[in-house]
Amino acid sequence: MLEAFQNIFKIPELKKRVLFSLAMLAVYRVGCHIPTPGIDSQALAHFFKQAQGTLLGLFDMFSGGALEKLTVFALGIMPYISSSIIFSC
């Protein structure tokens, strides 16, 4: 099995794809630590402490805690869609 992992870096296209996937994973993990500007983090932490054990707490668990911190990547695609609608007018 170790030989199979060593063969990944011998095939140029596969090496390129694996490195790209690792780079995108690193970008995502960094983006999950950048807080959204203008959000009171103490009030948000208090809100999530109250919502513990609810559906919102479950959703936060599946997002890896990014929703509790309200990071930039926890916003999803909605800011892009909203800005596209605003600029199209």
PyMOL Python script that loads the backbone (N, CA, C, O; Angstrom):
from pymol import cmd

cmd.read_pdbstr("""\
ATOM      1  N   MET A   1       0.823  -1.194   0.000  1.00  0.00           N
ATOM      2  CA  MET A   1       0.000   0.000   0.000  1.00  0.00           C
ATOM      3  C   MET A   1       0.867   1.258   0.000  1.00  0.00           C
ATOM      4  O   MET A   1       0.511   2.260  -0.621  1.00  0.00           O
ATOM      5  N   LEU A   2       1.979   1.207   0.681  1.00  0.00           N
ATOM      6  CA  LEU A   2       2.898   2.340   0.693  1.00  0.00           C
ATOM      7  C   LEU A   2       3.445   2.597  -0.703  1.00  0.00           C
ATOM      8  O   LEU A   2       3.704   3.741  -1.078  1.00  0.00           O
ATOM      9  N   GLU A   3       3.617   1.536  -1.461  1.00  0.00           N
ATOM     10  CA  GLU A   3       4.108   1.669  -2.833  1.00  0.00           C
ATOM     11  C   GLU A   3       3.096   2.403  -3.711  1.00  0.00           C
ATOM     12  O   GLU A   3       3.478   3.153  -4.609  1.00  0.00           O
ATOM     13  N   ALA A   4       1.819   2.190  -3.453  1.00  0.00           N
ATOM     14  CA  ALA A   4       0.777   2.881  -4.223  1.00  0.00           C
ATOM     15  C   ALA A   4       0.831   4.385  -3.965  1.00  0.00           C
ATOM     16  O   ALA A   4       0.647   5.171  -4.895  1.00  0.00           O
ATOM     17  N   PHE A   5       1.079   4.795  -2.735  1.00  0.00           N
ATOM     18  CA  PHE A   5       1.191   6.226  -2.440  1.00  0.00           C
ATOM     19  C   PHE A   5       2.451   6.825  -3.050  1.00  0.00           C
ATOM     20  O   PHE A   5       2.454   7.997  -3.425  1.00  0.00           O
ATOM     21  N   GLN A   6       3.500   6.056  -3.153  1.00  0.00           N
ATOM     22  CA  GLN A   6       4.724   6.547  -3.788  1.00  0.00           C
ATOM     23  C   GLN A   6       4.524   6.713  -5.286  1.00  0.00           C
ATOM     24  O   GLN A   6       5.138   7.587  -5.897  1.00  0.00           O
ATOM     25  N   ASN A   7       3.681   5.893  -5.881  1.00  0.00           N
ATOM     26  CA  ASN A   7       3.409   5.994  -7.314  1.00  0.00           C
ATOM     27  C   ASN A   7       2.609   7.236  -7.668  1.00  0.00           C
ATOM     28  O   ASN A   7       2.606   7.657  -8.825  1.00  0.00           O
ATOM     29  N   ILE A   8       1.930   7.831  -6.694  1.00  0.00           N
ATOM     30  CA  ILE A   8       1.154   9.045  -6.964  1.00  0.00           C
ATOM     31  C   ILE A   8       2.068  10.140  -7.496  1.00  0.00           C
ATOM     32  O   ILE A   8       1.697  10.866  -8.419  1.00  0.00           O
ATOM     33  N   PHE A   9       3.245  10.263  -6.926  1.00  0.00           N
ATOM     34  CA  PHE A   9       4.137  11.351  -7.304  1.00  0.00           C
ATOM     35  C   PHE A   9       4.994  11.020  -8.526  1.00  0.00           C
ATOM     36  O   PHE A   9       5.783  11.855  -8.967  1.00  0.00           O
ATOM     37  N   LYS A  10       4.851   9.832  -9.068  1.00  0.00           N
ATOM     38  CA  LYS A  10       5.555   9.470 -10.297  1.00  0.00           C
ATOM     39  C   LYS A  10       4.740   9.812 -11.537  1.00  0.00           C
ATOM     40  O   LYS A  10       5.303   9.999 -12.616  1.00  0.00           O
ATOM     41  N   ILE A  11       3.417   9.896 -11.393  1.00  0.00           N
ATOM     42  CA  ILE A  11       2.532  10.219 -12.516  1.00  0.00           C
ATOM     43  C   ILE A  11       2.262  11.725 -12.463  1.00  0.00           C
ATOM     44  O   ILE A  11       1.652  12.200 -11.505  1.00  0.00           O
ATOM     45  N   PRO A  12       2.702  12.483 -13.473  1.00  0.00           N
ATOM     46  CA  PRO A  12       2.615  13.953 -13.405  1.00  0.00           C
ATOM     47  C   PRO A  12       1.190  14.495 -13.241  1.00  0.00           C
ATOM     48  O   PRO A  12       0.970  15.394 -12.430  1.00  0.00           O
ATOM     49  N   GLU A  13       0.228  13.968 -13.990  1.00  0.00           N
ATOM     50  CA  GLU A  13      -1.139  14.493 -13.898  1.00  0.00           C
ATOM     51  C   GLU A  13      -1.767  14.183 -12.538  1.00  0.00           C
ATOM     52  O   GLU A  13      -2.459  15.026 -11.968  1.00  0.00           O
ATOM     53  N   LEU A  14      -1.533  13.005 -12.029  1.00  0.00           N
ATOM     54  CA  LEU A  14      -2.065  12.631 -10.724  1.00  0.00           C
ATOM     55  C   LEU A  14      -1.413  13.453  -9.617  1.00  0.00           C
ATOM     56  O   LEU A  14      -2.076  13.855  -8.661  1.00  0.00           O
ATOM     57  N   LYS A  15      -0.129  13.696  -9.750  1.00  0.00           N
ATOM     58  CA  LYS A  15       0.593  14.530  -8.782  1.00  0.00           C
ATOM     59  C   LYS A  15       0.010  15.947  -8.765  1.00  0.00           C
ATOM     60  O   LYS A  15      -0.184  16.540  -7.704  1.00  0.00           O
ATOM     61  N   LYS A  16      -0.265  16.474  -9.957  1.00  0.00           N
ATOM     62  CA  LYS A  16      -0.829  17.820 -10.071  1.00  0.00           C
ATOM     63  C   LYS A  16      -2.209  17.893  -9.406  1.00  0.00           C
ATOM     64  O   LYS A  16      -2.514  18.863  -8.711  1.00  0.00           O
ATOM     65  N   ARG A  17      -3.026  16.887  -9.617  1.00  0.00           N
ATOM     66  CA  ARG A  17      -4.373  16.872  -9.045  1.00  0.00           C
ATOM     67  C   ARG A  17      -4.355  16.727  -7.521  1.00  0.00           C
ATOM     68  O   ARG A  17      -5.129  17.380  -6.822  1.00  0.00           O
ATOM     69  N   VAL A  18      -3.477  15.878  -7.017  1.00  0.00           N
ATOM     70  CA  VAL A  18      -3.380  15.681  -5.573  1.00  0.00           C
ATOM     71  C   VAL A  18      -2.883  16.958  -4.898  1.00  0.00           C
ATOM     72  O   VAL A  18      -3.413  17.357  -3.861  1.00  0.00           O
ATOM     73  N   LEU A  19      -1.874  17.598  -5.477  1.00  0.00           N
ATOM     74  CA  LEU A  19      -1.355  18.843  -4.902  1.00  0.00           C
ATOM     75  C   LEU A  19      -2.387  19.965  -4.959  1.00  0.00           C
ATOM     76  O   LEU A  19      -2.482  20.772  -4.034  1.00  0.00           O
ATOM     77  N   PHE A  20      -3.162  20.017  -6.047  1.00  0.00           N
ATOM     78  CA  PHE A  20      -4.221  21.020  -6.143  1.00  0.00           C
ATOM     79  C   PHE A  20      -5.284  20.781  -5.072  1.00  0.00           C
ATOM     80  O   PHE A  20      -5.752  21.726  -4.437  1.00  0.00           O
ATOM     81  N   SER A  21      -5.661  19.534  -4.875  1.00  0.00           N
ATOM     82  CA  SER A  21      -6.661  19.210  -3.847  1.00  0.00           C
ATOM     83  C   SER A  21      -6.163  19.574  -2.452  1.00  0.00           C
ATOM     84  O   SER A  21      -6.923  20.103  -1.641  1.00  0.00           O
ATOM     85  N   LEU A  22      -4.911  19.298  -2.173  1.00  0.00           N
ATOM     86  CA  LEU A  22      -4.339  19.657  -0.873  1.00  0.00           C
ATOM     87  C   LEU A  22      -4.257  21.171  -0.692  1.00  0.00           C
ATOM     88  O   LEU A  22      -4.469  21.681   0.408  1.00  0.00           O
ATOM     89  N   ALA A  23      -3.947  21.889  -1.778  1.00  0.00           N
ATOM     90  CA  ALA A  23      -3.897  23.349  -1.709  1.00  0.00           C
ATOM     91  C   ALA A  23      -5.292  23.931  -1.449  1.00  0.00           C
ATOM     92  O   ALA A  23      -5.432  24.858  -0.651  1.00  0.00           O
ATOM     93  N   MET A  24      -6.311  23.401  -2.107  1.00  0.00           N
ATOM     94  CA  MET A  24      -7.674  23.892  -1.883  1.00  0.00           C
ATOM     95  C   MET A  24      -8.154  23.576  -0.469  1.00  0.00           C
ATOM     96  O   MET A  24      -8.872  24.372   0.136  1.00  0.00           O
ATOM     97  N   LEU A  25      -7.766  22.440   0.049  1.00  0.00           N
ATOM     98  CA  LEU A  25      -8.097  22.095   1.421  1.00  0.00           C
ATOM     99  C   LEU A  25      -7.431  23.059   2.398  1.00  0.00           C
ATOM    100  O   LEU A  25      -8.042  23.465   3.386  1.00  0.00           O
ATOM    101  N   ALA A  26      -6.192  23.421   2.125  1.00  0.00           N
ATOM    102  CA  ALA A  26      -5.480  24.383   2.978  1.00  0.00           C
ATOM    103  C   ALA A  26      -6.140  25.759   2.917  1.00  0.00           C
ATOM    104  O   ALA A  26      -6.279  26.421   3.945  1.00  0.00           O
ATOM    105  N   VAL A  27      -6.547  26.196   1.725  1.00  0.00           N
ATOM    106  CA  VAL A  27      -7.226  27.489   1.585  1.00  0.00           C
ATOM    107  C   VAL A  27      -8.540  27.483   2.362  1.00  0.00           C
ATOM    108  O   VAL A  27      -8.872  28.467   3.024  1.00  0.00           O
ATOM    109  N   TYR A  28      -9.282  26.396   2.286  1.00  0.00           N
ATOM    110  CA  TYR A  28     -10.551  26.293   2.999  1.00  0.00           C
ATOM    111  C   TYR A  28     -10.329  26.340   4.506  1.00  0.00           C
ATOM    112  O   TYR A  28     -11.074  27.011   5.220  1.00  0.00           O
ATOM    113  N   ARG A  29      -9.318  25.636   4.995  1.00  0.00           N
ATOM    114  CA  ARG A  29      -9.056  25.620   6.439  1.00  0.00           C
ATOM    115  C   ARG A  29      -8.618  26.999   6.928  1.00  0.00           C
ATOM    116  O   ARG A  29      -8.976  27.392   8.038  1.00  0.00           O
ATOM    117  N   VAL A  30      -7.858  27.738   6.134  1.00  0.00           N
ATOM    118  CA  VAL A  30      -7.471  29.098   6.515  1.00  0.00           C
ATOM    119  C   VAL A  30      -8.707  30.004   6.510  1.00  0.00           C
ATOM    120  O   VAL A  30      -8.875  30.832   7.405  1.00  0.00           O
ATOM    121  N   GLY A  31      -9.561  29.845   5.509  1.00  0.00           N
ATOM    122  CA  GLY A  31     -10.778  30.658   5.424  1.00  0.00           C
ATOM    123  C   GLY A  31     -11.751  30.392   6.555  1.00  0.00           C
ATOM    124  O   GLY A  31     -12.586  31.242   6.862  1.00  0.00           O
ATOM    125  N   CYS A  32     -11.660  29.244   7.173  1.00  0.00           N
ATOM    126  CA  CYS A  32     -12.529  28.927   8.305  1.00  0.00           C
ATOM    127  C   CYS A  32     -12.040  29.558   9.603  1.00  0.00           C
ATOM    128  O   CYS A  32     -12.664  29.381  10.649  1.00  0.00           O
ATOM    129  N   HIS A  33     -10.946  30.283   9.548  1.00  0.00           N
ATOM    130  CA  HIS A  33     -10.445  30.974  10.739  1.00  0.00           C
ATOM    131  C   HIS A  33     -10.485  32.486  10.599  1.00  0.00           C
ATOM    132  O   HIS A  33     -10.074  33.195  11.518  1.00  0.00           O
ATOM    133  N   ILE A  34     -10.969  33.001   9.469  1.00  0.00           N
ATOM    134  CA  ILE A  34     -11.084  34.443   9.254  1.00  0.00           C
ATOM    135  C   ILE A  34     -12.492  34.870   9.662  1.00  0.00           C
ATOM    136  O   ILE A  34     -13.462  34.470   9.018  1.00  0.00           O
ATOM    137  N   PRO A  35     -12.624  35.677  10.722  1.00  0.00           N
ATOM    138  CA  PRO A  35     -13.972  36.071  11.168  1.00  0.00           C
ATOM    139  C   PRO A  35     -14.607  37.093  10.217  1.00  0.00           C
ATOM    140  O   PRO A  35     -13.915  37.865   9.553  1.00  0.00           O
ATOM    141  N   THR A  36     -15.918  37.072  10.176  1.00  0.00           N
ATOM    142  CA  THR A  36     -16.663  38.023   9.368  1.00  0.00           C
ATOM    143  C   THR A  36     -16.616  39.391  10.046  1.00  0.00           C
ATOM    144  O   THR A  36     -16.910  39.489  11.237  1.00  0.00           O
ATOM    145  N   PRO A  37     -16.254  40.445   9.320  1.00  0.00           N
ATOM    146  CA  PRO A  37     -16.176  41.773   9.928  1.00  0.00           C
ATOM    147  C   PRO A  37     -17.546  42.277  10.387  1.00  0.00           C
ATOM    148  O   PRO A  37     -18.559  42.023   9.735  1.00  0.00           O
ATOM    149  N   GLY A  38     -17.566  42.982  11.499  1.00  0.00           N
ATOM    150  CA  GLY A  38     -18.791  43.599  11.993  1.00  0.00           C
ATOM    151  C   GLY A  38     -19.642  42.708  12.868  1.00  0.00           C
ATOM    152  O   GLY A  38     -20.756  43.095  13.218  1.00  0.00           O
ATOM    153  N   ILE A  39     -19.172  41.543  13.233  1.00  0.00           N
ATOM    154  CA  ILE A  39     -19.938  40.609  14.053  1.00  0.00           C
ATOM    155  C   ILE A  39     -19.386  40.616  15.468  1.00  0.00           C
ATOM    156  O   ILE A  39     -18.177  40.492  15.665  1.00  0.00           O
ATOM    157  N   ASP A  40     -20.261  40.759  16.451  1.00  0.00           N
ATOM    158  CA  ASP A  40     -19.862  40.722  17.856  1.00  0.00           C
ATOM    159  C   ASP A  40     -19.649  39.262  18.247  1.00  0.00           C
ATOM    160  O   ASP A  40     -20.609  38.503  18.382  1.00  0.00           O
ATOM    161  N   SER A  41     -18.406  38.879  18.425  1.00  0.00           N
ATOM    162  CA  SER A  41     -18.094  37.472  18.668  1.00  0.00           C
ATOM    163  C   SER A  41     -18.580  36.996  20.034  1.00  0.00           C
ATOM    164  O   SER A  41     -18.926  35.824  20.182  1.00  0.00           O
ATOM    165  N   GLN A  42     -18.613  37.871  21.031  1.00  0.00           N
ATOM    166  CA  GLN A  42     -19.084  37.474  22.360  1.00  0.00           C
ATOM    167  C   GLN A  42     -20.584  37.201  22.352  1.00  0.00           C
ATOM    168  O   GLN A  42     -21.044  36.231  22.955  1.00  0.00           O
ATOM    169  N   ALA A  43     -21.340  38.046  21.675  1.00  0.00           N
ATOM    170  CA  ALA A  43     -22.788  37.840  21.578  1.00  0.00           C
ATOM    171  C   ALA A  43     -23.098  36.575  20.780  1.00  0.00           C
ATOM    172  O   ALA A  43     -24.032  35.841  21.105  1.00  0.00           O
ATOM    173  N   LEU A  44     -22.324  36.330  19.755  1.00  0.00           N
ATOM    174  CA  LEU A  44     -22.522  35.134  18.945  1.00  0.00           C
ATOM    175  C   LEU A  44     -22.200  33.875  19.739  1.00  0.00           C
ATOM    176  O   LEU A  44     -22.903  32.871  19.627  1.00  0.00           O
ATOM    177  N   ALA A  45     -21.141  33.926  20.537  1.00  0.00           N
ATOM    178  CA  ALA A  45     -20.783  32.772  21.370  1.00  0.00           C
ATOM    179  C   ALA A  45     -21.872  32.502  22.406  1.00  0.00           C
ATOM    180  O   ALA A  45     -22.182  31.347  22.694  1.00  0.00           O
ATOM    181  N   HIS A  46     -22.456  33.572  22.970  1.00  0.00           N
ATOM    182  CA  HIS A  46     -23.550  33.417  23.930  1.00  0.00           C
ATOM    183  C   HIS A  46     -24.780  32.804  23.264  1.00  0.00           C
ATOM    184  O   HIS A  46     -25.454  31.956  23.850  1.00  0.00           O
ATOM    185  N   PHE A  47     -25.066  33.235  22.042  1.00  0.00           N
ATOM    186  CA  PHE A  47     -26.208  32.700  21.302  1.00  0.00           C
ATOM    187  C   PHE A  47     -26.036  31.209  21.028  1.00  0.00           C
ATOM    188  O   PHE A  47     -26.975  30.433  21.198  1.00  0.00           O
ATOM    189  N   PHE A  48     -24.845  30.811  20.607  1.00  0.00           N
ATOM    190  CA  PHE A  48     -24.616  29.399  20.319  1.00  0.00           C
ATOM    191  C   PHE A  48     -24.552  28.557  21.581  1.00  0.00           C
ATOM    192  O   PHE A  48     -24.835  27.360  21.540  1.00  0.00           O
ATOM    193  N   LYS A  49     -24.185  29.162  22.701  1.00  0.00           N
ATOM    194  CA  LYS A  49     -24.215  28.424  23.965  1.00  0.00           C
ATOM    195  C   LYS A  49     -25.659  28.108  24.335  1.00  0.00           C
ATOM    196  O   LYS A  49     -25.940  27.037  24.873  1.00  0.00           O
ATOM    197  N   GLN A  50     -26.580  29.035  24.051  1.00  0.00           N
ATOM    198  CA  GLN A  50     -27.996  28.795  24.316  1.00  0.00           C
ATOM    199  C   GLN A  50     -28.579  27.782  23.328  1.00  0.00           C
ATOM    200  O   GLN A  50     -29.480  27.021  23.679  1.00  0.00           O
ATOM    201  N   ALA A  51     -28.068  27.773  22.101  1.00  0.00           N
ATOM    202  CA  ALA A  51     -28.626  26.894  21.061  1.00  0.00           C
ATOM    203  C   ALA A  51     -27.989  25.513  21.068  1.00  0.00           C
ATOM    204  O   ALA A  51     -28.239  24.708  20.171  1.00  0.00           O
ATOM    205  N   GLN A  52     -27.181  25.238  22.058  1.00  0.00           N
ATOM    206  CA  GLN A  52     -26.514  23.931  22.119  1.00  0.00           C
ATOM    207  C   GLN A  52     -27.558  22.824  22.313  1.00  0.00           C
ATOM    208  O   GLN A  52     -28.443  22.932  23.162  1.00  0.00           O
ATOM    209  N   GLY A  53     -27.441  21.773  21.524  1.00  0.00           N
ATOM    210  CA  GLY A  53     -28.380  20.664  21.594  1.00  0.00           C
ATOM    211  C   GLY A  53     -29.572  20.819  20.667  1.00  0.00           C
ATOM    212  O   GLY A  53     -30.447  19.953  20.644  1.00  0.00           O
ATOM    213  N   THR A  54     -29.626  21.899  19.904  1.00  0.00           N
ATOM    214  CA  THR A  54     -30.720  22.101  18.953  1.00  0.00           C
ATOM    215  C   THR A  54     -30.235  21.782  17.540  1.00  0.00           C
ATOM    216  O   THR A  54     -29.098  21.355  17.339  1.00  0.00           O
ATOM    217  N   LEU A  55     -31.108  21.994  16.578  1.00  0.00           N
ATOM    218  CA  LEU A  55     -30.759  21.746  15.182  1.00  0.00           C
ATOM    219  C   LEU A  55     -29.638  22.689  14.727  1.00  0.00           C
ATOM    220  O   LEU A  55     -28.797  22.302  13.917  1.00  0.00           O
ATOM    221  N   LEU A  56     -29.624  23.903  15.237  1.00  0.00           N
ATOM    222  CA  LEU A  56     -28.566  24.853  14.893  1.00  0.00           C
ATOM    223  C   LEU A  56     -27.210  24.363  15.403  1.00  0.00           C
ATOM    224  O   LEU A  56     -26.196  24.511  14.721  1.00  0.00           O
ATOM    225  N   GLY A  57     -27.195  23.786  16.593  1.00  0.00           N
ATOM    226  CA  GLY A  57     -25.967  23.212  17.125  1.00  0.00           C
ATOM    227  C   GLY A  57     -25.479  22.039  16.290  1.00  0.00           C
ATOM    228  O   GLY A  57     -24.275  21.858  16.109  1.00  0.00           O
ATOM    229  N   LEU A  58     -26.406  21.248  15.785  1.00  0.00           N
ATOM    230  CA  LEU A  58     -26.055  20.129  14.917  1.00  0.00           C
ATOM    231  C   LEU A  58     -25.476  20.630  13.597  1.00  0.00           C
ATOM    232  O   LEU A  58     -24.499  20.077  13.092  1.00  0.00           O
ATOM    233  N   PHE A  59     -26.078  21.675  13.043  1.00  0.00           N
ATOM    234  CA  PHE A  59     -25.571  22.250  11.797  1.00  0.00           C
ATOM    235  C   PHE A  59     -24.178  22.829  11.999  1.00  0.00           C
ATOM    236  O   PHE A  59     -23.319  22.706  11.126  1.00  0.00           O
ATOM    237  N   ASP A  60     -23.949  23.462  13.154  1.00  0.00           N
ATOM    238  CA  ASP A  60     -22.629  24.003  13.470  1.00  0.00           C
ATOM    239  C   ASP A  60     -21.603  22.885  13.579  1.00  0.00           C
ATOM    240  O   ASP A  60     -20.457  23.049  13.162  1.00  0.00           O
ATOM    241  N   MET A  61     -22.008  21.753  14.136  1.00  0.00           N
ATOM    242  CA  MET A  61     -21.093  20.620  14.254  1.00  0.00           C
ATOM    243  C   MET A  61     -20.679  20.114  12.870  1.00  0.00           C
ATOM    244  O   MET A  61     -19.511  19.790  12.656  1.00  0.00           O
ATOM    245  N   PHE A  62     -21.623  20.046  11.934  1.00  0.00           N
ATOM    246  CA  PHE A  62     -21.298  19.569  10.591  1.00  0.00           C
ATOM    247  C   PHE A  62     -20.482  20.585   9.804  1.00  0.00           C
ATOM    248  O   PHE A  62     -19.793  20.209   8.856  1.00  0.00           O
ATOM    249  N   SER A  63     -20.541  21.858  10.172  1.00  0.00           N
ATOM    250  CA  SER A  63     -19.718  22.861   9.490  1.00  0.00           C
ATOM    251  C   SER A  63     -18.335  22.962  10.107  1.00  0.00           C
ATOM    252  O   SER A  63     -17.534  23.795   9.684  1.00  0.00           O
ATOM    253  N   GLY A  64     -18.042  22.143  11.085  1.00  0.00           N
ATOM    254  CA  GLY A  64     -16.721  22.149  11.698  1.00  0.00           C
ATOM    255  C   GLY A  64     -16.503  23.295  12.653  1.00  0.00           C
ATOM    256  O   GLY A  64     -15.361  23.659  12.932  1.00  0.00           O
ATOM    257  N   GLY A  65     -17.573  23.870  13.160  1.00  0.00           N
ATOM    258  CA  GLY A  65     -17.454  24.987  14.095  1.00  0.00           C
ATOM    259  C   GLY A  65     -17.324  26.331  13.411  1.00  0.00           C
ATOM    260  O   GLY A  65     -17.198  27.353  14.086  1.00  0.00           O
ATOM    261  N   ALA A  66     -17.350  26.358  12.086  1.00  0.00           N
ATOM    262  CA  ALA A  66     -17.200  27.612  11.355  1.00  0.00           C
ATOM    263  C   ALA A  66     -18.423  28.500  11.512  1.00  0.00           C
ATOM    264  O   ALA A  66     -18.315  29.723  11.415  1.00  0.00           O
ATOM    265  N   LEU A  67     -19.571  27.910  11.751  1.00  0.00           N
ATOM    266  CA  LEU A  67     -20.784  28.703  11.925  1.00  0.00           C
ATOM    267  C   LEU A  67     -20.781  29.407  13.274  1.00  0.00           C
ATOM    268  O   LEU A  67     -21.252  30.538  13.389  1.00  0.00           O
ATOM    269  N   GLU A  68     -20.254  28.744  14.289  1.00  0.00           N
ATOM    270  CA  GLU A  68     -20.208  29.351  15.620  1.00  0.00           C
ATOM    271  C   GLU A  68     -19.297  30.573  15.632  1.00  0.00           C
ATOM    272  O   GLU A  68     -19.579  31.549  16.328  1.00  0.00           O
ATOM    273  N   LYS A  69     -18.224  30.530  14.881  1.00  0.00           N
ATOM    274  CA  LYS A  69     -17.314  31.671  14.791  1.00  0.00           C
ATOM    275  C   LYS A  69     -17.776  32.667  13.732  1.00  0.00           C
ATOM    276  O   LYS A  69     -17.254  33.779  13.653  1.00  0.00           O
ATOM    277  N   LEU A  70     -18.757  32.268  12.917  1.00  0.00           N
ATOM    278  CA  LEU A  70     -19.261  33.018  11.763  1.00  0.00           C
ATOM    279  C   LEU A  70     -18.105  33.505  10.901  1.00  0.00           C
ATOM    280  O   LEU A  70     -17.898  34.705  10.721  1.00  0.00           O
ATOM    281  N   THR A  71     -17.368  32.554  10.380  1.00  0.00           N
ATOM    282  CA  THR A  71     -16.220  32.874   9.543  1.00  0.00           C
ATOM    283  C   THR A  71     -16.665  33.238   8.135  1.00  0.00           C
ATOM    284  O   THR A  71     -17.833  33.084   7.777  1.00  0.00           O
ATOM    285  N   VAL A  72     -15.730  33.716   7.354  1.00  0.00           N
ATOM    286  CA  VAL A  72     -16.020  34.140   5.987  1.00  0.00           C
ATOM    287  C   VAL A  72     -16.542  32.973   5.149  1.00  0.00           C
ATOM    288  O   VAL A  72     -17.468  33.150   4.356  1.00  0.00           O
ATOM    289  N   PHE A  73     -15.962  31.788   5.314  1.00  0.00           N
ATOM    290  CA  PHE A  73     -16.391  30.650   4.509  1.00  0.00           C
ATOM    291  C   PHE A  73     -17.680  30.020   5.021  1.00  0.00           C
ATOM    292  O   PHE A  73     -18.278  29.207   4.317  1.00  0.00           O
ATOM    293  N   ALA A  74     -18.123  30.368   6.219  1.00  0.00           N
ATOM    294  CA  ALA A  74     -19.387  29.850   6.728  1.00  0.00           C
ATOM    295  C   ALA A  74     -20.574  30.552   6.063  1.00  0.00           C
ATOM    296  O   ALA A  74     -21.703  30.067   6.127  1.00  0.00           O
ATOM    297  N   LEU A  75     -20.314  31.681   5.433  1.00  0.00           N
ATOM    298  CA  LEU A  75     -21.386  32.415   4.755  1.00  0.00           C
ATOM    299  C   LEU A  75     -21.861  31.685   3.508  1.00  0.00           C
ATOM    300  O   LEU A  75     -23.009  31.852   3.094  1.00  0.00           O
ATOM    301  N   GLY A  76     -21.009  30.894   2.913  1.00  0.00           N
ATOM    302  CA  GLY A  76     -21.387  30.144   1.728  1.00  0.00           C
ATOM    303  C   GLY A  76     -21.398  31.008   0.483  1.00  0.00           C
ATOM    304  O   GLY A  76     -20.581  31.916   0.337  1.00  0.00           O
ATOM    305  N   ILE A  77     -22.325  30.721  -0.408  1.00  0.00           N
ATOM    306  CA  ILE A  77     -22.373  31.398  -1.701  1.00  0.00           C
ATOM    307  C   ILE A  77     -23.342  32.586  -1.699  1.00  0.00           C
ATOM    308  O   ILE A  77     -23.402  33.332  -2.677  1.00  0.00           O
ATOM    309  N   MET A  78     -24.089  32.766  -0.628  1.00  0.00           N
ATOM    310  CA  MET A  78     -25.104  33.827  -0.594  1.00  0.00           C
ATOM    311  C   MET A  78     -24.547  35.237  -0.812  1.00  0.00           C
ATOM    312  O   MET A  78     -25.190  36.006  -1.526  1.00  0.00           O
ATOM    313  N   PRO A  79     -23.399  35.632  -0.249  1.00  0.00           N
ATOM    314  CA  PRO A  79     -22.893  36.980  -0.556  1.00  0.00           C
ATOM    315  C   PRO A  79     -22.611  37.191  -2.040  1.00  0.00           C
ATOM    316  O   PRO A  79     -22.834  38.281  -2.567  1.00  0.00           O
ATOM    317  N   TYR A  80     -22.123  36.158  -2.711  1.00  0.00           N
ATOM    318  CA  TYR A  80     -21.866  36.264  -4.150  1.00  0.00           C
ATOM    319  C   TYR A  80     -23.168  36.449  -4.922  1.00  0.00           C
ATOM    320  O   TYR A  80     -23.241  37.277  -5.829  1.00  0.00           O
ATOM    321  N   ILE A  81     -24.186  35.689  -4.569  1.00  0.00           N
ATOM    322  CA  ILE A  81     -25.470  35.789  -5.259  1.00  0.00           C
ATOM    323  C   ILE A  81     -26.102  37.154  -5.011  1.00  0.00           C
ATOM    324  O   ILE A  81     -26.624  37.775  -5.936  1.00  0.00           O
ATOM    325  N   SER A  82     -26.056  37.622  -3.769  1.00  0.00           N
ATOM    326  CA  SER A  82     -26.638  38.924  -3.443  1.00  0.00           C
ATOM    327  C   SER A  82     -25.919  40.058  -4.175  1.00  0.00           C
ATOM    328  O   SER A  82     -26.565  40.967  -4.696  1.00  0.00           O
ATOM    329  N   SER A  83     -24.599  40.009  -4.216  1.00  0.00           N
ATOM    330  CA  SER A  83     -23.868  41.066  -4.914  1.00  0.00           C
ATOM    331  C   SER A  83     -24.119  41.017  -6.418  1.00  0.00           C
ATOM    332  O   SER A  83     -24.159  42.064  -7.064  1.00  0.00           O
ATOM    333  N   SER A  84     -24.288  39.835  -6.983  1.00  0.00           N
ATOM    334  CA  SER A  84     -24.598  39.727  -8.408  1.00  0.00           C
ATOM    335  C   SER A  84     -25.946  40.350  -8.707  1.00  0.00           C
ATOM    336  O   SER A  84     -26.103  41.016  -9.730  1.00  0.00           O
ATOM    337  N   ILE A  85     -26.913  40.149  -7.845  1.00  0.00           N
ATOM    338  CA  ILE A  85     -28.250  40.742  -8.043  1.00  0.00           C
ATOM    339  C   ILE A  85     -28.175  42.259  -7.931  1.00  0.00           C
ATOM    340  O   ILE A  85     -28.784  42.976  -8.724  1.00  0.00           O
ATOM    341  N   ILE A  86     -27.428  42.744  -6.947  1.00  0.00           N
ATOM    342  CA  ILE A  86     -27.322  44.194  -6.739  1.00  0.00           C
ATOM    343  C   ILE A  86     -26.616  44.864  -7.934  1.00  0.00           C
ATOM    344  O   ILE A  86     -27.070  45.902  -8.416  1.00  0.00           O
ATOM    345  N   PHE A  87     -25.518  44.277  -8.406  1.00  0.00           N
ATOM    346  CA  PHE A  87     -24.769  44.891  -9.502  1.00  0.00           C
ATOM    347  C   PHE A  87     -25.455  44.743 -10.852  1.00  0.00           C
ATOM    348  O   PHE A  87     -25.113  45.475 -11.781  1.00  0.00           O
ATOM    349  N   SER A  88     -26.396  43.839 -10.999  1.00  0.00           N
ATOM    350  CA  SER A  88     -27.073  43.666 -12.277  1.00  0.00           C
ATOM    351  C   SER A  88     -28.140  44.738 -12.510  1.00  0.00           C
ATOM    352  O   SER A  88     -28.578  44.936 -13.643  1.00  0.00           O
ATOM    353  N   CYS A  89     -28.555  45.420 -11.464  1.00  0.00           N
ATOM    354  CA  CYS A  89     -29.593  46.458 -11.606  1.00  0.00           C
ATOM    355  C   CYS A  89     -29.050  47.731 -12.188  1.00  0.00           C
ATOM    356  O   CYS A  89     -29.796  48.694 -12.369  1.00  0.00           O
TER     357      CYS A  89
END
""", "prot")
cmd.dss("prot")
cmd.show_as("cartoon", "prot")
cmd.util.cbc("prot")
cmd.orient("prot")
